């Protein structure tokens, strides 16, 4: 039903999918799907943003998803569930405050 599509259409679907599942963990998390440069027409680079924090962090590569894989498998429930799980895990990791924990009173 949802398989196939051109690069831009699949990018819109992926952005909406990632955003939807990330926001289930924290409504303030946003999705960034990079489609520019060497990726254009062949892959997507996915990151989650919460304020100035990124997941994966800026010093690491984004999650890479091949256009052909996303286009052909976005109609498969099991594939979508696995991707949703990955997104939600990263959103949870991003939502956990970093730094030292407050000392008990």
Backbone as numpy.savetxt, mean C-alpha at the origin, in Angstrom:
# Nx Ny Nz CAx CAy CAz Cx Cy Cz
-14.12 -10.58 -12.91 -14.93 -9.39 -12.91 -14.07 -8.13 -12.91
-13.08 -8.03 -12.03 -12.25 -6.84 -11.94 -10.87 -7.04 -12.56
-10.61 -8.16 -13.17 -9.29 -8.40 -13.75 -9.11 -7.57 -15.01
-7.85 -7.33 -15.34 -7.52 -6.59 -16.55 -7.53 -5.09 -16.30
-7.52 -4.35 -17.40 -7.52 -2.89 -17.33 -6.19 -2.31 -17.77
-6.22 -1.03 -18.12 -4.97 -0.39 -18.52 -4.20 0.07 -17.28
-3.00 0.54 -17.49 -2.11 0.89 -16.38 -2.73 1.92 -15.43
-3.32 2.98 -15.98 -3.90 4.04 -15.14 -5.11 3.53 -14.36
-5.95 2.72 -14.99 -7.13 2.18 -14.31 -6.72 1.27 -13.16
-5.73 0.43 -13.39 -5.25 -0.48 -12.35 -4.59 0.32 -11.23
-3.89 1.40 -11.56 -3.28 2.26 -10.54 -4.35 2.88 -9.64
-5.45 3.33 -10.23 -6.56 3.89 -9.43 -7.14 2.82 -8.51
-7.36 1.63 -9.06 -7.90 0.54 -8.24 -6.95 0.23 -7.09
-5.65 0.12 -7.37 -4.66 -0.21 -6.35 -4.62 0.87 -5.27
-4.65 2.12 -5.67 -4.64 3.22 -4.70 -5.86 3.14 -3.78
-7.02 2.92 -4.36 -8.25 2.79 -3.56 -8.20 1.57 -2.65
-7.70 0.46 -3.16 -7.61 -0.78 -2.37 -6.68 -0.59 -1.18
-5.49 -0.06 -1.44 -4.50 0.13 -0.36 -5.03 1.14 0.66
-5.60 2.23 0.19 -6.14 3.24 1.09 -7.23 2.64 1.98
-8.14 1.92 1.38 -9.25 1.32 2.12 -8.77 0.40 3.24
-7.82 -0.46 2.92 -7.36 -1.42 3.93 -6.46 -0.77 4.97
-5.67 0.21 4.59 -4.82 0.92 5.56 -5.68 1.69 6.56
-6.73 2.33 6.07 -7.59 3.12 6.94 -8.40 2.26 7.92
-8.48 0.99 7.68 -9.14 0.10 8.64 -8.31 -0.04 9.92
-7.02 0.20 9.80 -6.13 0.16 10.96 -5.98 1.52 11.61
-5.96 2.56 10.79 -5.82 3.93 11.29 -6.40 4.86 10.24
-7.46 5.59 10.56 -8.12 6.43 9.56 -7.25 7.58 9.04
-6.11 7.82 9.67 -5.23 8.91 9.24 -4.16 8.46 8.26
-4.03 7.16 8.04 -3.02 6.64 7.11 -3.48 6.88 5.67
-2.55 7.32 4.84 -2.82 7.54 3.42 -1.94 6.62 2.59
-2.37 6.33 1.38 -1.60 5.50 0.46 -0.93 6.39 -0.58
0.29 6.03 -0.95 1.00 6.68 -2.04 1.42 5.59 -3.01
0.90 5.66 -4.23 1.24 4.68 -5.26 2.00 5.41 -6.35
3.29 5.11 -6.48 4.16 5.75 -7.46 4.04 5.04 -8.80
3.79 5.82 -9.83 3.65 5.28 -11.18 4.60 5.95 -12.17
5.50 6.76 -11.66 6.35 7.59 -12.53 7.69 6.95 -12.83
8.41 7.55 -13.76 9.77 7.14 -14.08 9.85 5.74 -14.65
10.81 4.97 -14.16 11.04 3.62 -14.66 9.86 2.68 -14.42
9.00 3.02 -13.48 7.84 2.16 -13.18 6.73 2.29 -14.21
6.66 3.43 -14.86 5.51 3.74 -15.71 5.22 2.62 -16.71
4.01 2.10 -16.61 3.56 1.07 -17.51 3.96 -0.35 -17.12
4.80 -0.50 -16.08 5.26 -1.85 -15.75 5.10 -2.24 -14.30
5.11 -1.27 -13.36 4.99 -1.62 -11.94 4.48 -0.43 -11.14
4.25 -0.70 -9.85 3.80 0.34 -8.92 4.68 0.27 -7.68
5.01 1.42 -7.11 5.73 1.49 -5.84 4.76 1.99 -4.78
4.52 1.20 -3.75 3.49 1.51 -2.76 4.12 1.84 -1.41
3.69 2.94 -0.83 4.07 3.33 0.53 2.81 3.79 1.26
2.88 3.72 2.58 1.84 4.29 3.43 2.42 5.50 4.13
1.59 6.51 4.35 2.02 7.74 5.01 1.14 8.02 6.21
1.78 8.44 7.28 1.07 8.90 8.48 1.84 10.10 8.98
1.31 11.28 8.73 2.06 12.50 9.04 3.31 12.52 8.18
4.48 12.62 8.81 5.74 12.61 8.07 6.38 11.23 8.04
5.74 10.25 8.67 6.28 8.88 8.71 5.85 8.11 7.47
6.76 7.26 6.99 6.51 6.43 5.82 6.71 4.96 6.16
5.96 4.11 5.50 6.14 2.66 5.61 6.05 2.08 4.21
7.07 1.45 3.68 8.41 1.35 4.24 9.06 2.73 4.37
10.03 2.84 5.29 10.72 4.12 5.50 11.38 4.63 4.22
11.67 5.92 4.19 12.24 6.56 3.01 13.58 5.96 2.60
14.33 5.41 3.55 15.64 4.84 3.21 15.53 3.41 2.66
14.31 2.90 2.52 14.09 1.57 1.94 13.20 1.71 0.70
13.29 0.73 -0.16 12.47 0.74 -1.38 10.99 0.55 -1.02
10.11 1.15 -1.81 8.68 0.90 -1.58 8.33 -0.54 -1.93
7.14 -0.95 -1.55 6.65 -2.27 -1.94 6.41 -2.21 -3.45
7.02 -3.11 -4.18 6.90 -3.15 -5.64 5.86 -4.18 -6.04
4.93 -3.77 -6.87 3.92 -4.67 -7.41 3.94 -4.52 -8.93
4.08 -5.63 -9.63 4.11 -5.62 -11.08 2.71 -5.33 -11.64
2.65 -4.49 -12.65 1.39 -4.14 -13.29 0.65 -5.39 -13.75
1.33 -6.29 -14.44 0.68 -7.49 -14.97 0.06 -8.33 -13.86
0.77 -8.44 -12.74 0.24 -9.24 -11.63 -1.01 -8.60 -11.04
-0.95 -7.30 -10.78 -2.11 -6.62 -10.18 -3.29 -6.66 -11.15
-3.03 -6.37 -12.43 -4.11 -6.36 -13.41 -4.78 -7.72 -13.54
-3.98 -8.78 -13.56 -4.56 -10.10 -13.79 -5.12 -10.75 -12.54
-4.67 -10.31 -11.35 -5.08 -11.01 -10.13 -6.02 -10.19 -9.24
-6.31 -8.97 -9.60 -7.16 -8.15 -8.71 -8.58 -8.67 -8.59
-8.96 -9.61 -9.42 -10.27 -10.23 -9.31 -10.26 -11.51 -8.50
-9.09 -11.91 -7.98 -8.97 -13.14 -7.20 -9.07 -12.84 -5.71
-10.04 -13.43 -5.06 -10.28 -13.18 -3.65 -9.05 -13.49 -2.79
-8.42 -14.63 -3.01 -7.27 -15.03 -2.19 -6.10 -14.06 -2.36
-5.84 -13.62 -3.58 -4.75 -12.68 -3.82 -5.06 -11.34 -3.14
-6.28 -10.88 -3.28 -6.68 -9.61 -2.65 -6.59 -9.71 -1.13
-7.00 -10.84 -0.58 -6.92 -11.02 0.88 -5.48 -10.97 1.35
-4.57 -11.61 0.62 -3.15 -11.60 0.99 -2.59 -10.19 0.92
-2.94 -9.44 -0.11 -2.47 -8.06 -0.24 -3.07 -7.20 0.87
-4.33 -7.38 1.17 -4.98 -6.63 2.25 -4.28 -6.89 3.58
-3.92 -8.12 3.83 -3.21 -8.47 5.07 -1.87 -7.76 5.14
-1.13 -7.76 4.04 0.17 -7.06 4.01 -0.01 -5.57 4.28
-1.00 -4.96 3.65 -1.25 -3.53 3.82 -1.62 -3.23 5.27
-2.50 -4.02 5.84 -2.94 -3.77 7.22 -1.81 -3.96 8.22
-0.94 -4.94 7.99 0.22 -5.13 8.87 1.13 -3.91 8.83
1.38 -3.38 7.63 2.22 -2.19 7.50 1.56 -0.96 8.11
0.25 -0.85 7.96 -0.47 0.28 8.57 -0.41 0.21 10.09
-0.53 -0.99 10.64 -0.40 -1.15 12.10 1.00 -0.77 12.55
2.02 -1.21 11.82 3.41 -0.89 12.18 3.63 0.62 12.13
3.05 1.27 11.16 3.20 2.71 11.02 2.48 3.45 12.14
1.41 2.88 12.64 0.59 3.53 13.66 1.15 3.38 15.06
2.11 2.48 15.26 2.70 2.28 16.58 3.71 3.41 16.84
3.54 4.14 17.93 4.47 5.23 18.21 5.89 4.71 18.35
6.85 5.44 17.79 8.24 5.06 17.94 8.85 5.83 19.10
9.99 5.38 19.51 10.68 6.05 20.61 10.42 5.35 21.92
10.98 5.88 22.99 10.82 5.22 24.30 9.39 5.29 24.78
8.99 4.26 25.47 7.67 4.22 26.08 7.65 5.11 27.31
6.50 5.69 27.60 6.42 6.50 28.81 6.68 5.62 30.03
7.32 6.21 31.03 7.59 5.45 32.26 6.32 5.31 33.08
6.15 4.15 33.71 4.97 3.99 34.57 5.02 4.95 35.75
3.87 5.33 36.21 3.78 6.28 37.32 3.88 5.57 38.62
